[in-house]
Amino acid sequence: SIQACYITDETGTVYVYGYQVAQEVEKGDDVVLEATIGEYKGYTQLTSPVLVQTVSKGNEIPTEGAKTDKTIADISADLAGNYTAAAYIFEGVQIEKIVGSSYINYAVEDKNGKAINIYSGADSVEFEWLEEYLGKELKVLFAVNSQNSAGTKWRGHVLDVLEVIGDWGSGSTSG
């Protein structure tokens, strides 16, 4: 069900749309790709990617270029801005699991209930790894992907959980 992945480094983050490459790579792979620069709903992405080489595996995802100047509330309230092509560090957030009658979805939510949905296929299998973080207060590396089809909400992906701060709402902390 995984249709895409992200490439991120100190210069930014870009969405890579391509089923085959998404199946071949894993979080933390250092790769060389050939792809076409494309656009989806006005946002730049890479399309038709081909994996040229896997340089190494199991690397930490770089956070050097990640932005800390915006919050979930800032981004979710500004549908006219363009927050793609960058990774953001959000601290003091939780993973929210949204279970509908025919779907499961996830979101990253702040203490004020502002959220950005995680962009996924209908079954959300690619985000089952987030289950272990439910009920926890987190610091995450997040990439904004695009707006939903109605243009009313941003959506994106958790690239990595950088820290478990504690239990959600308890005020307790842990490393």
C-alpha positions in Angstrom: 0.0 0.0 0.0 3.0 2.3 0.3 2.9 4.6 -2.7 5.8 7.0 -1.9 8.6 8.1 0.4 10.6 11.2 1.3 14.1 12.2 0.6 15.5 14.5 3.2 18.8 16.1 3.9 20.2 19.4 5.3 18.8 21.3 2.2 15.2 20.2 2.6 12.7 17.4 2.1 10.8 16.3 -1.0 8.0 13.8 -1.5 9.0 11.0 -3.9 5.9 9.5 -5.6 6.7 6.0 -6.9 5.5 2.6 -5.7 8.5 0.6 -6.7 11.1 2.8 -5.0 8.9 3.1 -1.9 8.9 -0.7 -1.7 12.7 -0.9 -2.1 13.8 1.7 0.5 13.6 1.8 4.3 13.7 4.6 6.8 17.3 5.7 7.2 18.6 4.5 3.8 21.1 6.8 2.1 20.2 6.5 -1.6 20.8 7.9 -5.1 17.7 8.3 -7.2 16.9 9.4 -10.7 13.5 11.1 -11.0 11.5 13.7 -12.8 10.6 16.9 -11.0 6.8 17.1 -11.0 4.0 18.9 -9.4 0.9 17.7 -7.4 -1.7 20.4 -6.6 0.9 23.0 -7.1 3.5 21.5 -4.8 6.8 20.1 -6.1 7.5 16.4 -5.8 9.7 13.8 -7.6 7.9 11.4 -9.9 8.9 8.3 -11.8 11.8 7.6 -9.5 14.4 4.9 -10.2 16.7 3.7 -7.4 20.2 4.0 -8.8 22.1 3.0 -5.6 21.7 2.4 -1.9 24.8 3.9 -0.4 24.1 2.8 3.2 21.2 1.6 5.4 20.1 2.4 8.9 21.2 6.0 9.1 19.7 8.6 11.4 17.4 10.9 9.4 19.1 14.3 9.3 17.5 17.1 11.2 20.0 19.9 10.4 17.8 21.6 7.9 14.5 21.1 9.8 12.6 24.2 10.6 11.4 25.0 14.1 9.8 28.4 13.4 6.3 27.1 12.8 3.9 25.1 15.0 1.1 22.8 13.9 -1.3 25.6 14.8 0.6 28.0 12.5 0.6 25.7 9.6 -2.9 24.3 9.9 -4.3 27.9 10.1 -2.5 29.1 6.9 -3.9 27.4 3.8 -2.4 30.1 1.6 1.2 29.4 2.6 3.5 26.7 1.1 5.0 24.5 3.8 6.2 21.8 1.5 9.9 21.0 0.6 10.9 21.3 4.3 10.9 19.2 7.4 9.6 20.6 10.7 10.3 19.7 14.2 7.2 19.7 16.4 7.7 19.3 20.2 4.9 18.5 22.6 2.6 16.7 20.2 0.9 13.3 20.1 -0.1 10.8 17.5 -3.9 10.7 17.2 -5.4 7.5 15.7 -8.7 8.2 13.9 -10.8 5.1 13.3 -13.8 5.4 11.0 -16.3 2.8 9.8 -14.1 1.9 6.7 -10.7 3.5 7.4 -8.0 4.2 9.9 -6.0 7.4 9.8 -3.5 9.1 11.9 -2.7 12.8 12.7 -0.2 14.7 14.7 -1.9 16.9 17.3 -0.8 19.6 19.6 -2.0 20.4 23.1 -4.7 22.8 21.8 -6.3 20.1 19.5 -4.8 21.5 16.3 -3.8 18.7 14.0 -2.2 17.8 10.6 -3.5 14.6 9.1 -0.9 12.0 8.1 -1.3 11.3 4.4 -1.9 7.6 3.7 -3.6 5.0 1.7 -7.0 3.7 2.8 -5.6 1.0 5.1 -2.8 3.2 6.7 -0.6 0.0 7.1 2.5 2.1 6.5 1.9 3.9 9.8 1.3 1.0 12.1 4.8 1.7 13.5 3.3 4.8 15.1 1.0 2.6 17.3 3.8 2.3 20.0 3.7 6.1 20.4 -0.1 6.4 21.1 -0.7 8.2 24.4 2.8 9.6 24.5 4.0 13.2 24.3 6.5 13.4 21.5 9.1 15.5 19.6 8.8 14.5 15.9 10.3 15.3 12.5 7.4 16.0 10.2 7.2 16.7 6.5 4.2 18.6 5.1 3.0 17.0 1.8 0.1 18.8 0.3 -3.5 19.9 1.1 -6.4 17.4 1.0 -8.5 17.2 -2.1 -10.9 19.9 -0.7 -8.0 22.2 0.0 -9.2 22.6 3.6 -6.4 20.9 5.5 -2.7 20.2 5.3 -1.4 16.6 5.4 2.0 15.1 5.7 4.1 12.4 7.3 6.0 11.7 10.5 9.6 11.1 9.2 10.9 10.2 12.6 10.1 10.3 16.3 13.0 12.2 17.8 12.1 11.9 21.5 9.4 10.5 23.8 8.9 13.3 26.3 6.4 11.5 28.5 2.8 10.4 28.7 0.4 12.6 26.9 -1.2 15.1 29.4 0.5 13.8 32.5 3.3 16.3 32.7 5.8 13.5 33.5 9.0 13.3 31.5 11.3 10.6 30.4 14.2 10.2 28.0 
